[in-house]
Amino acid sequence: YYLKDLKGAIEAFSKAIELNPAYAEAYNNRGVAQLDLGNKTAACTDWSMAASLGYTSAQNFITQHCK
């Protein structure tokens, strides 16, 4: 993500989620990358999942971008 390879970052976060479906931070970070690519719907879905797994920072993204 920090190298601005957003598609690569999404793939990496998706792999992390595949390996550990309860990895809330990966959902959150994938949401950020999705938003940066212009996919707001996917971003909001990821942040919702992160929030449901207890990642409290995701709620800030939901409040800012998904309402």
N, CA, C and O atoms as a Tripos MOL2 file, in Angstrom:
@<TRIPOS>MOLECULE
protein
  268   267    67     0     0
PROTEIN
NO_CHARGES

@<TRIPOS>ATOM
      1 N           0.8260   -1.1940    0.0000 N.3       1 TYR1
      2 CA          0.0000    0.0000    0.0000 C.3       1 TYR1
      3 C           0.8680    1.2550    0.0000 C.2       1 TYR1
      4 O           0.6080    2.1980   -0.7480 O.2       1 TYR1
      5 N           1.8890    1.2610    0.8350 N.am      2 TYR2
      6 CA          2.7300    2.4490    0.9460 C.3       2 TYR2
      7 C           3.5570    2.6940   -0.3050 C.2       2 TYR2
      8 O           4.0570    3.7980   -0.5210 O.2       2 TYR2
      9 N           3.7010    1.6540   -1.1340 N.am      3 LEU3
     10 CA          4.4040    1.8100   -2.3990 C.3       3 LEU3
     11 C           3.4660    2.2580   -3.5130 C.2       3 LEU3
     12 O           3.8750    2.3760   -4.6680 O.2       3 LEU3
     13 N           2.2030    2.5070   -3.1610 N.am      4 LYS4
     14 CA          1.1570    2.9560   -4.0830 C.3       4 LYS4
     15 C           0.7600    1.8650   -5.0820 C.2       4 LYS4
     16 O           0.2040    2.1570   -6.1410 O.2       4 LYS4
     17 N           1.0480    0.6200   -4.7380 N.am      5 ASP5
     18 CA          0.5670   -0.5170   -5.5320 C.3       5 ASP5
     19 C          -0.7360   -0.9770   -4.8930 C.2       5 ASP5
     20 O          -0.7680   -1.9590   -4.1530 O.2       5 ASP5
     21 N          -1.8150   -0.2470   -5.1930 N.am      6 LEU6
     22 CA         -3.0780   -0.4970   -4.5100 C.3       6 LEU6
     23 C          -3.6550   -1.8670   -4.8510 C.2       6 LEU6
     24 O          -4.1670   -2.5620   -3.9730 O.2       6 LEU6
     25 N          -3.5750   -2.2540   -6.1100 N.am      7 LYS7
     26 CA         -4.0900   -3.5720   -6.4900 C.3       7 LYS7
     27 C          -3.2860   -4.6770   -5.8220 C.2       7 LYS7
     28 O          -3.8520   -5.6720   -5.3680 O.2       7 LYS7
     29 N          -1.9840   -4.5110   -5.7610 N.am      8 GLY8
     30 CA         -1.1330   -5.4820   -5.0710 C.3       8 GLY8
     31 C          -1.4340   -5.5280   -3.5800 C.2       8 GLY8
     32 O          -1.4210   -6.5970   -2.9700 O.2       8 GLY8
     33 N          -1.7030   -4.3690   -3.0000 N.am      9 ALA9
     34 CA         -2.0380   -4.3150   -1.5780 C.3       9 ALA9
     35 C          -3.3580   -5.0300   -1.3140 C.2       9 ALA9
     36 O          -3.4820   -5.7680   -0.3370 O.2       9 ALA9
     37 N          -4.3420   -4.8140   -2.1840 N.am     10 ILE10
     38 CA         -5.6340   -5.4860   -2.0220 C.3      10 ILE10
     39 C          -5.4540   -7.0000   -2.1130 C.2      10 ILE10
     40 O          -6.0520   -7.7490   -1.3410 O.2      10 ILE10
     41 N          -4.6330   -7.4430   -3.0510 N.am     11 GLU11
     42 CA         -4.3530   -8.8810   -3.1710 C.3      11 GLU11
     43 C          -3.6910   -9.4140   -1.9010 C.2      11 GLU11
     44 O          -4.0460  -10.4900   -1.4210 O.2      11 GLU11
     45 N          -2.7380   -8.6680   -1.3600 N.am     12 ALA12
     46 CA         -2.0370   -9.1050   -0.1500 C.3      12 ALA12
     47 C          -2.9820   -9.1430    1.0500 C.2      12 ALA12
     48 O          -2.9560  -10.0930    1.8330 O.2      12 ALA12
     49 N          -3.8150   -8.1140    1.1960 N.am     13 PHE13
     50 CA         -4.7750   -8.1160    2.3010 C.3      13 PHE13
     51 C          -5.7910   -9.2330    2.1320 C.2      13 PHE13
     52 O          -6.1960   -9.8590    3.1120 O.2      13 PHE13
     53 N          -6.2040   -9.4870    0.9060 N.am     14 SER14
     54 CA         -7.1510  -10.5810    0.6490 C.3      14 SER14
     55 C          -6.5390  -11.9280    1.0130 C.2      14 SER14
     56 O          -7.2220  -12.7860    1.5720 O.2      14 SER14
     57 N          -5.2760  -12.1200    0.7050 N.am     15 LYS15
     58 CA         -4.5860  -13.3660    1.0650 C.3      15 LYS15
     59 C          -4.4950  -13.5040    2.5840 C.2      15 LYS15
     60 O          -4.6960  -14.5910    3.1260 O.2      15 LYS15
     61 N          -4.1940  -12.4060    3.2630 N.am     16 ALA16
     62 CA         -4.1280  -12.4340    4.7310 C.3      16 ALA16
     63 C          -5.4790  -12.8060    5.3180 C.2      16 ALA16
     64 O          -5.5540  -13.5640    6.2860 O.2      16 ALA16
     65 N          -6.5550  -12.2690    4.7300 N.am     17 ILE17
     66 CA         -7.9070  -12.5820    5.1970 C.3      17 ILE17
     67 C          -8.2420  -14.0430    4.9140 C.2      17 ILE17
     68 O          -8.8760  -14.7110    5.7320 O.2      17 ILE17
     69 N          -7.8170  -14.5330    3.7610 N.am     18 GLU18
     70 CA         -8.0370  -15.9420    3.4230 C.3      18 GLU18
     71 C          -7.3660  -16.8490    4.4590 C.2      18 GLU18
     72 O          -7.9340  -17.8590    4.8740 O.2      18 GLU18
     73 N          -6.1620  -16.4780    4.8670 N.am     19 LEU19
     74 CA         -5.4200  -17.2700    5.8540 C.3      19 LEU19
     75 C          -5.9880  -17.1260    7.2590 C.2      19 LEU19
     76 O          -5.9250  -18.0580    8.0610 O.2      19 LEU19
     77 N          -6.5460  -15.9460    7.5570 N.am     20 ASN20
     78 CA         -7.1110  -15.6840    8.8780 C.3      20 ASN20
     79 C          -8.3410  -14.7940    8.7280 C.2      20 ASN20
     80 O          -8.2270  -13.5690    8.7740 O.2      20 ASN20
     81 N          -9.5150  -15.3970    8.5490 N.am     21 PRO21
     82 CA        -10.7370  -14.6180    8.3270 C.3      21 PRO21
     83 C         -11.1010  -13.6680    9.4700 C.2      21 PRO21
     84 O         -11.9690  -12.8130    9.2910 O.2      21 PRO21
     85 N         -10.4780  -13.7910   10.6110 N.am     22 ALA22
     86 CA        -10.7580  -12.9130   11.7500 C.3      22 ALA22
     87 C          -9.7390  -11.7710   11.8570 C.2      22 ALA22
     88 O          -9.6880  -11.0860   12.8780 O.2      22 ALA22
     89 N          -8.9350  -11.5640   10.8200 N.am     23 TYR23
     90 CA         -7.8810  -10.5460   10.8280 C.3      23 TYR23
     91 C          -8.4980   -9.1860   10.4850 C.2      23 TYR23
     92 O          -8.4830   -8.7520    9.3330 O.2      23 TYR23
     93 N          -9.0350   -8.5340   11.5030 N.am     24 ALA24
     94 CA         -9.7870   -7.2890   11.3340 C.3      24 ALA24
     95 C          -8.9600   -6.1810   10.6980 C.2      24 ALA24
     96 O          -9.4780   -5.4310    9.8710 O.2      24 ALA24
     97 N          -7.7080   -6.0640   11.0570 N.am     25 GLU25
     98 CA         -6.8690   -4.9960   10.5120 C.3      25 GLU25
     99 C          -6.6900   -5.1440    8.9970 C.2      25 GLU25
    100 O          -6.6050   -4.1480    8.2780 O.2      25 GLU25
    101 N          -6.6350   -6.3830    8.5200 N.am     26 ALA26
    102 CA         -6.5100   -6.6030    7.0770 C.3      26 ALA26
    103 C          -7.7650   -6.1250    6.3480 C.2      26 ALA26
    104 O          -7.6700   -5.5360    5.2720 O.2      26 ALA26
    105 N          -8.9430   -6.3780    6.9310 N.am     27 TYR27
    106 CA        -10.1770   -5.8640    6.3370 C.3      27 TYR27
    107 C         -10.1470   -4.3420    6.2980 C.2      27 TYR27
    108 O         -10.4940   -3.7310    5.2870 O.2      27 TYR27
    109 N          -9.7350   -3.7410    7.3960 N.am     28 ASN28
    110 CA         -9.6770   -2.2840    7.4770 C.3      28 ASN28
    111 C          -8.7360   -1.7160    6.4230 C.2      28 ASN28
    112 O          -9.0930   -0.7850    5.7010 O.2      28 ASN28
    113 N          -7.5560   -2.2660    6.3380 N.am     29 ASN29
    114 CA         -6.5620   -1.7510    5.4030 C.3      29 ASN29
    115 C          -6.9670   -2.0030    3.9510 C.2      29 ASN29
    116 O          -6.7080   -1.1740    3.0790 O.2      29 ASN29
    117 N          -7.6000   -3.1410    3.6950 N.am     30 ARG30
    118 CA         -8.0900   -3.3990    2.3410 C.3      30 ARG30
    119 C          -9.1670   -2.3740    1.9910 C.2      30 ARG30
    120 O          -9.2610   -1.9290    0.8470 O.2      30 ARG30
    121 N          -9.9720   -2.0050    2.9750 N.am     31 GLY31
    122 CA        -10.9770   -0.9750    2.7460 C.3      31 GLY31
    123 C         -10.3620    0.3540    2.3450 C.2      31 GLY31
    124 O         -10.8710    1.0340    1.4540 O.2      31 GLY31
    125 N          -9.2890    0.7210    2.9870 N.am     32 VAL32
    126 CA         -8.5960    1.9720    2.6450 C.3      32 VAL32
    127 C          -8.0910    1.9090    1.2010 C.2      32 VAL32
    128 O          -8.2600    2.8600    0.4370 O.2      32 VAL32
    129 N          -7.4800    0.7990    0.8370 N.am     33 ALA33
    130 CA         -6.9840    0.6480   -0.5360 C.3      33 ALA33
    131 C          -8.1380    0.6540   -1.5370 C.2      33 ALA33
    132 O          -8.0270    1.2420   -2.6130 O.2      33 ALA33
    133 N          -9.2390    0.0030   -1.1840 N.am     34 GLN34
    134 CA        -10.4020   -0.0050   -2.0700 C.3      34 GLN34
    135 C         -10.9150    1.4160   -2.2990 C.2      34 GLN34
    136 O         -11.2230    1.7900   -3.4310 O.2      34 GLN34
    137 N         -11.0060    2.2000   -1.2410 N.am     35 LEU35
    138 CA        -11.4750    3.5730   -1.3790 C.3      35 LEU35
    139 C         -10.5340    4.3760   -2.2680 C.2      35 LEU35
    140 O         -10.9820    5.1520   -3.1120 O.2      35 LEU35
    141 N          -9.2340    4.1900   -2.0800 N.am     36 ASP36
    142 CA         -8.2540    4.9100   -2.8970 C.3      36 ASP36
    143 C          -8.3820    4.5590   -4.3770 C.2      36 ASP36
    144 O          -8.0370    5.3690   -5.2380 O.2      36 ASP36
    145 N          -8.8770    3.3560   -4.6800 N.am     37 LEU37
    146 CA         -9.1150    2.9620   -6.0700 C.3      37 LEU37
    147 C         -10.4930    3.3870   -6.5630 C.2      37 LEU37
    148 O         -10.8390    3.1590   -7.7220 O.2      37 LEU37
    149 N         -11.2740    4.0020   -5.6900 N.am     38 GLY38
    150 CA        -12.5800    4.4900   -6.0860 C.3      38 GLY38
    151 C         -13.7140    3.5050   -5.8820 C.2      38 GLY38
    152 O         -14.8200    3.7250   -6.3760 O.2      38 GLY38
    153 N         -13.4580    2.4210   -5.1620 N.am     39 ASN39
    154 CA        -14.4950    1.4150   -4.9390 C.3      39 ASN39
    155 C         -15.0640    1.5770   -3.5320 C.2      39 ASN39
    156 O         -14.7300    0.8270   -2.6150 O.2      39 ASN39
    157 N         -15.9250    2.5670   -3.3930 N.am     40 LYS40
    158 CA        -16.4820    2.9140   -2.0820 C.3      40 LYS40
    159 C         -17.3220    1.7770   -1.5020 C.2      40 LYS40
    160 O         -17.2650    1.5230   -0.2990 O.2      40 LYS40
    161 N         -18.0910    1.0980   -2.3320 N.am     41 THR41
    162 CA        -18.9480    0.0090   -1.8440 C.3      41 THR41
    163 C         -18.1150   -1.0930   -1.2110 C.2      41 THR41
    164 O         -18.4340   -1.5660   -0.1200 O.2      41 THR41
    165 N         -17.0510   -1.5060   -1.8870 N.am     42 ALA42
    166 CA        -16.1750   -2.5550   -1.3450 C.3      42 ALA42
    167 C         -15.4790   -2.0740   -0.0790 C.2      42 ALA42
    168 O         -15.2980   -2.8420    0.8660 O.2      42 ALA42
    169 N         -15.0900   -0.8030   -0.0600 N.am     43 ALA43
    170 CA        -14.4330   -0.2440    1.1210 C.3      43 ALA43
    171 C         -15.3720   -0.3020    2.3220 C.2      43 ALA43
    172 O         -14.9690   -0.7110    3.4110 O.2      43 ALA43
    173 N         -16.6050    0.1030    2.1250 N.am     44 CYS44
    174 CA        -17.5690    0.1180    3.2290 C.3      44 CYS44
    175 C         -17.8610   -1.3020    3.7130 C.2      44 CYS44
    176 O         -18.0440   -1.5290    4.9090 O.2      44 CYS44
    177 N         -17.9040   -2.2380    2.7970 N.am     45 THR45
    178 CA        -18.0970   -3.6420    3.1750 C.3      45 THR45
    179 C         -16.9440   -4.1250    4.0390 C.2      45 THR45
    180 O         -17.1570   -4.7760    5.0630 O.2      45 THR45
    181 N         -15.7220   -3.8070    3.6270 N.am     46 ASP46
    182 CA        -14.5460   -4.2220    4.4050 C.3      46 ASP46
    183 C         -14.5250   -3.5530    5.7760 C.2      46 ASP46
    184 O         -14.2390   -4.2070    6.7790 O.2      46 ASP46
    185 N         -14.8220   -2.2730    5.8270 N.am     47 TRP47
    186 CA        -14.8230   -1.5890    7.1230 C.3      47 TRP47
    187 C         -15.9050   -2.1220    8.0360 C.2      47 TRP47
    188 O         -15.7040   -2.2130    9.2470 O.2      47 TRP47
    189 N         -17.0440   -2.4730    7.4800 N.am     48 SER48
    190 CA        -18.1100   -3.0630    8.2910 C.3      48 SER48
    191 C         -17.6590   -4.3830    8.8950 C.2      48 SER48
    192 O         -17.9400   -4.6760   10.0570 O.2      48 SER48
    193 N         -16.9620   -5.1720    8.0970 N.am     49 MET49
    194 CA        -16.4600   -6.4540    8.5940 C.3      49 MET49
    195 C         -15.4060   -6.2130    9.6870 C.2      49 MET49
    196 O         -15.4170   -6.8800   10.7220 O.2      49 MET49
    197 N         -14.5100   -5.2690    9.4500 N.am     50 ALA50
    198 CA        -13.4820   -4.9600   10.4490 C.3      50 ALA50
    199 C         -14.1270   -4.5050   11.7560 C.2      50 ALA50
    200 O         -13.7100   -4.9230   12.8360 O.2      50 ALA50
    201 N         -15.1390   -3.6540   11.6580 N.am     51 ALA51
    202 CA        -15.8300   -3.1710   12.8510 C.3      51 ALA51
    203 C         -16.5260   -4.3140   13.5740 C.2      51 ALA51
    204 O         -16.5120   -4.3740   14.8030 O.2      51 ALA51
    205 N         -17.1290   -5.2130   12.8240 N.am     52 SER52
    206 CA        -17.8280   -6.3450   13.4560 C.3      52 SER52
    207 C         -16.8580   -7.2800   14.1590 C.2      52 SER52
    208 O         -17.2400   -8.0170   15.0680 O.2      52 SER52
    209 N         -15.5950   -7.2450   13.7300 N.am     53 LEU53
    210 CA        -14.5650   -8.0610   14.3770 C.3      53 LEU53
    211 C         -13.8810   -7.3180   15.5250 C.2      53 LEU53
    212 O         -12.9450   -7.8340   16.1360 O.2      53 LEU53
    213 N         -14.3530   -6.1040   15.8130 N.am     54 GLY54
    214 CA        -13.8350   -5.3710   16.9580 C.3      54 GLY54
    215 C         -12.7720   -4.3380   16.6520 C.2      54 GLY54
    216 O         -12.1770   -3.7760   17.5720 O.2      54 GLY54
    217 N         -12.5200   -4.0760   15.3890 N.am     55 TYR55
    218 CA        -11.5170   -3.0720   15.0170 C.3      55 TYR55
    219 C         -12.1780   -1.7000   15.0730 C.2      55 TYR55
    220 O         -12.8240   -1.2800   14.1130 O.2      55 TYR55
    221 N         -12.0210   -1.0090   16.1790 N.am     56 THR56
    222 CA        -12.7760    0.2160   16.4440 C.3      56 THR56
    223 C         -12.4470    1.3560   15.4870 C.2      56 THR56
    224 O         -13.3100    2.1930   15.2250 O.2      56 THR56
    225 N         -11.2470    1.4150   14.9670 N.am     57 SER57
    226 CA        -10.8900    2.4880   14.0370 C.3      57 SER57
    227 C         -11.7050    2.4260   12.7570 C.2      57 SER57
    228 O         -11.8950    3.4480   12.0970 O.2      57 SER57
    229 N         -12.1860    1.2530   12.3970 N.am     58 ALA58
    230 CA        -12.9770    1.1110   11.1760 C.3      58 ALA58
    231 C         -14.2550    1.9340   11.2540 C.2      58 ALA58
    232 O         -14.7530    2.4090   10.2330 O.2      58 ALA58
    233 N         -14.7810    2.1030   12.4440 N.am     59 GLN59
    234 CA        -16.0150    2.8810   12.5950 C.3      59 GLN59
    235 C         -15.8220    4.3210   12.1340 C.2      59 GLN59
    236 O         -16.7520    4.9270   11.6030 O.2      59 GLN59
    237 N         -14.6400    4.8680   12.3270 N.am     60 ASN60
    238 CA        -14.3590    6.2320   11.8600 C.3      60 ASN60
    239 C         -14.4730    6.3230   10.3400 C.2      60 ASN60
    240 O         -15.0190    7.2920    9.8120 O.2      60 ASN60
    241 N         -13.9530    5.3080    9.6350 N.am     61 PHE61
    242 CA        -14.0560    5.2990    8.1760 C.3      61 PHE61
    243 C         -15.5040    5.1620    7.7480 C.2      61 PHE61
    244 O         -15.9390    5.8170    6.8010 O.2      61 PHE61
    245 N         -16.2500    4.3190    8.4340 N.am     62 ILE62
    246 CA        -17.6690    4.1230    8.1080 C.3      62 ILE62
    247 C         -18.4190    5.4480    8.2660 C.2      62 ILE62
    248 O         -19.2140    5.8290    7.4070 O.2      62 ILE62
    249 N         -18.1550    6.1380    9.3660 N.am     63 THR63
    250 CA        -18.8150    7.4120    9.6360 C.3      63 THR63
    251 C         -18.4610    8.4520    8.5620 C.2      63 THR63
    252 O         -19.3260    9.2130    8.1280 O.2      63 THR63
    253 N         -17.2130    8.4830    8.1430 N.am     64 GLN64
    254 CA        -16.7670    9.4850    7.1870 C.3      64 GLN64
    255 C         -17.1870    9.1830    5.7520 C.2      64 GLN64
    256 O         -17.4800   10.1050    4.9900 O.2      64 GLN64
    257 N         -17.2210    7.9120    5.3740 N.am     65 HIS65
    258 CA        -17.3500    7.5750    3.9590 C.3      65 HIS65
    259 C         -18.5720    6.7470    3.5680 C.2      65 HIS65
    260 O         -18.8710    6.6240    2.3800 O.2      65 HIS65
    261 N         -19.2750    6.1840    4.5290 N.am     66 CYS66
    262 CA        -20.2960    5.2050    4.1720 C.3      66 CYS66
    263 C         -21.7180    5.6310    4.5240 C.2      66 CYS66
    264 O         -22.6470    4.8460    4.3280 O.2      66 CYS66
    265 N         -21.9130    6.7810    5.0070 N.am     67 LYS67
    266 CA        -23.2620    7.2140    5.3870 C.3      67 LYS67
    267 C         -23.8650    8.0920    4.3230 C.2      67 LYS67
    268 O         -24.9980    8.5510    4.4700 O.2      67 LYS67
@<TRIPOS>BOND
     1     1     2 1
     2     2     3 1
     3     3     4 2
     4     3     5 am
     5     5     6 1
     6     6     7 1
     7     7     8 2
     8     7     9 am
     9     9    10 1
    10    10    11 1
    11    11    12 2
    12    11    13 am
    13    13    14 1
    14    14    15 1
    15    15    16 2
    16    15    17 am
    17    17    18 1
    18    18    19 1
    19    19    20 2
    20    19    21 am
    21    21    22 1
    22    22    23 1
    23    23    24 2
    24    23    25 am
    25    25    26 1
    26    26    27 1
    27    27    28 2
    28    27    29 am
    29    29    30 1
    30    30    31 1
    31    31    32 2
    32    31    33 am
    33    33    34 1
    34    34    35 1
    35    35    36 2
    36    35    37 am
    37    37    38 1
    38    38    39 1
    39    39    40 2
    40    39    41 am
    41    41    42 1
    42    42    43 1
    43    43    44 2
    44    43    45 am
    45    45    46 1
    46    46    47 1
    47    47    48 2
    48    47    49 am
    49    49    50 1
    50    50    51 1
    51    51    52 2
    52    51    53 am
    53    53    54 1
    54    54    55 1
    55    55    56 2
    56    55    57 am
    57    57    58 1
    58    58    59 1
    59    59    60 2
    60    59    61 am
    61    61    62 1
    62    62    63 1
    63    63    64 2
    64    63    65 am
    65    65    66 1
    66    66    67 1
    67    67    68 2
    68    67    69 am
    69    69    70 1
    70    70    71 1
    71    71    72 2
    72    71    73 am
    73    73    74 1
    74    74    75 1
    75    75    76 2
    76    75    77 am
    77    77    78 1
    78    78    79 1
    79    79    80 2
    80    79    81 am
    81    81    82 1
    82    82    83 1
    83    83    84 2
    84    83    85 am
    85    85    86 1
    86    86    87 1
    87    87    88 2
    88    87    89 am
    89    89    90 1
    90    90    91 1
    91    91    92 2
    92    91    93 am
    93    93    94 1
    94    94    95 1
    95    95    96 2
    96    95    97 am
    97    97    98 1
    98    98    99 1
    99    99   100 2
   100    99   101 am
   101   101   102 1
   102   102   103 1
   103   103   104 2
   104   103   105 am
   105   105   106 1
   106   106   107 1
   107   107   108 2
   108   107   109 am
   109   109   110 1
   110   110   111 1
   111   111   112 2
   112   111   113 am
   113   113   114 1
   114   114   115 1
   115   115   116 2
   116   115   117 am
   117   117   118 1
   118   118   119 1
   119   119   120 2
   120   119   121 am
   121   121   122 1
   122   122   123 1
   123   123   124 2
   124   123   125 am
   125   125   126 1
   126   126   127 1
   127   127   128 2
   128   127   129 am
   129   129   130 1
   130   130   131 1
   131   131   132 2
   132   131   133 am
   133   133   134 1
   134   134   135 1
   135   135   136 2
   136   135   137 am
   137   137   138 1
   138   138   139 1
   139   139   140 2
   140   139   141 am
   141   141   142 1
   142   142   143 1
   143   143   144 2
   144   143   145 am
   145   145   146 1
   146   146   147 1
   147   147   148 2
   148   147   149 am
   149   149   150 1
   150   150   151 1
   151   151   152 2
   152   151   153 am
   153   153   154 1
   154   154   155 1
   155   155   156 2
   156   155   157 am
   157   157   158 1
   158   158   159 1
   159   159   160 2
   160   159   161 am
   161   161   162 1
   162   162   163 1
   163   163   164 2
   164   163   165 am
   165   165   166 1
   166   166   167 1
   167   167   168 2
   168   167   169 am
   169   169   170 1
   170   170   171 1
   171   171   172 2
   172   171   173 am
   173   173   174 1
   174   174   175 1
   175   175   176 2
   176   175   177 am
   177   177   178 1
   178   178   179 1
   179   179   180 2
   180   179   181 am
   181   181   182 1
   182   182   183 1
   183   183   184 2
   184   183   185 am
   185   185   186 1
   186   186   187 1
   187   187   188 2
   188   187   189 am
   189   189   190 1
   190   190   191 1
   191   191   192 2
   192   191   193 am
   193   193   194 1
   194   194   195 1
   195   195   196 2
   196   195   197 am
   197   197   198 1
   198   198   199 1
   199   199   200 2
   200   199   201 am
   201   201   202 1
   202   202   203 1
   203   203   204 2
   204   203   205 am
   205   205   206 1
   206   206   207 1
   207   207   208 2
   208   207   209 am
   209   209   210 1
   210   210   211 1
   211   211   212 2
   212   211   213 am
   213   213   214 1
   214   214   215 1
   215   215   216 2
   216   215   217 am
   217   217   218 1
   218   218   219 1
   219   219   220 2
   220   219   221 am
   221   221   222 1
   222   222   223 1
   223   223   224 2
   224   223   225 am
   225   225   226 1
   226   226   227 1
   227   227   228 2
   228   227   229 am
   229   229   230 1
   230   230   231 1
   231   231   232 2
   232   231   233 am
   233   233   234 1
   234   234   235 1
   235   235   236 2
   236   235   237 am
   237   237   238 1
   238   238   239 1
   239   239   240 2
   240   239   241 am
   241   241   242 1
   242   242   243 1
   243   243   244 2
   244   243   245 am
   245   245   246 1
   246   246   247 1
   247   247   248 2
   248   247   249 am
   249   249   250 1
   250   250   251 1
   251   251   252 2
   252   251   253 am
   253   253   254 1
   254   254   255 1
   255   255   256 2
   256   255   257 am
   257   257   258 1
   258   258   259 1
   259   259   260 2
   260   259   261 am
   261   261   262 1
   262   262   263 1
   263   263   264 2
   264   263   265 am
   265   265   266 1
   266   266   267 1
   267   267   268 2
@<TRIPOS>SUBSTRUCTURE
     1 TYR1         2 RESIDUE 1 A TYR
     2 TYR2         6 RESIDUE 1 A TYR
     3 LEU3        10 RESIDUE 1 A LEU
     4 LYS4        14 RESIDUE 1 A LYS
     5 ASP5        18 RESIDUE 1 A ASP
     6 LEU6        22 RESIDUE 1 A LEU
     7 LYS7        26 RESIDUE 1 A LYS
     8 GLY8        30 RESIDUE 1 A GLY
     9 ALA9        34 RESIDUE 1 A ALA
    10 ILE10       38 RESIDUE 1 A ILE
    11 GLU11       42 RESIDUE 1 A GLU
    12 ALA12       46 RESIDUE 1 A ALA
    13 PHE13       50 RESIDUE 1 A PHE
    14 SER14       54 RESIDUE 1 A SER
    15 LYS15       58 RESIDUE 1 A LYS
    16 ALA16       62 RESIDUE 1 A ALA
    17 ILE17       66 RESIDUE 1 A ILE
    18 GLU18       70 RESIDUE 1 A GLU
    19 LEU19       74 RESIDUE 1 A LEU
    20 ASN20       78 RESIDUE 1 A ASN
    21 PRO21       82 RESIDUE 1 A PRO
    22 ALA22       86 RESIDUE 1 A ALA
    23 TYR23       90 RESIDUE 1 A TYR
    24 ALA24       94 RESIDUE 1 A ALA
    25 GLU25       98 RESIDUE 1 A GLU
    26 ALA26      102 RESIDUE 1 A ALA
    27 TYR27      106 RESIDUE 1 A TYR
    28 ASN28      110 RESIDUE 1 A ASN
    29 ASN29      114 RESIDUE 1 A ASN
    30 ARG30      118 RESIDUE 1 A ARG
    31 GLY31      122 RESIDUE 1 A GLY
    32 VAL32      126 RESIDUE 1 A VAL
    33 ALA33      130 RESIDUE 1 A ALA
    34 GLN34      134 RESIDUE 1 A GLN
    35 LEU35      138 RESIDUE 1 A LEU
    36 ASP36      142 RESIDUE 1 A ASP
    37 LEU37      146 RESIDUE 1 A LEU
    38 GLY38      150 RESIDUE 1 A GLY
    39 ASN39      154 RESIDUE 1 A ASN
    40 LYS40      158 RESIDUE 1 A LYS
    41 THR41      162 RESIDUE 1 A THR
    42 ALA42      166 RESIDUE 1 A ALA
    43 ALA43      170 RESIDUE 1 A ALA
    44 CYS44      174 RESIDUE 1 A CYS
    45 THR45      178 RESIDUE 1 A THR
    46 ASP46      182 RESIDUE 1 A ASP
    47 TRP47      186 RESIDUE 1 A TRP
    48 SER48      190 RESIDUE 1 A SER
    49 MET49      194 RESIDUE 1 A MET
    50 ALA50      198 RESIDUE 1 A ALA
    51 ALA51      202 RESIDUE 1 A ALA
    52 SER52      206 RESIDUE 1 A SER
    53 LEU53      210 RESIDUE 1 A LEU
    54 GLY54      214 RESIDUE 1 A GLY
    55 TYR55      218 RESIDUE 1 A TYR
    56 THR56      222 RESIDUE 1 A THR
    57 SER57      226 RESIDUE 1 A SER
    58 ALA58      230 RESIDUE 1 A ALA
    59 GLN59      234 RESIDUE 1 A GLN
    60 ASN60      238 RESIDUE 1 A ASN
    61 PHE61      242 RESIDUE 1 A PHE
    62 ILE62      246 RESIDUE 1 A ILE
    63 THR63      250 RESIDUE 1 A THR
    64 GLN64      254 RESIDUE 1 A GLN
    65 HIS65      258 RESIDUE 1 A HIS
    66 CYS66      262 RESIDUE 1 A CYS
    67 LYS67      266 RESIDUE 1 A LYS
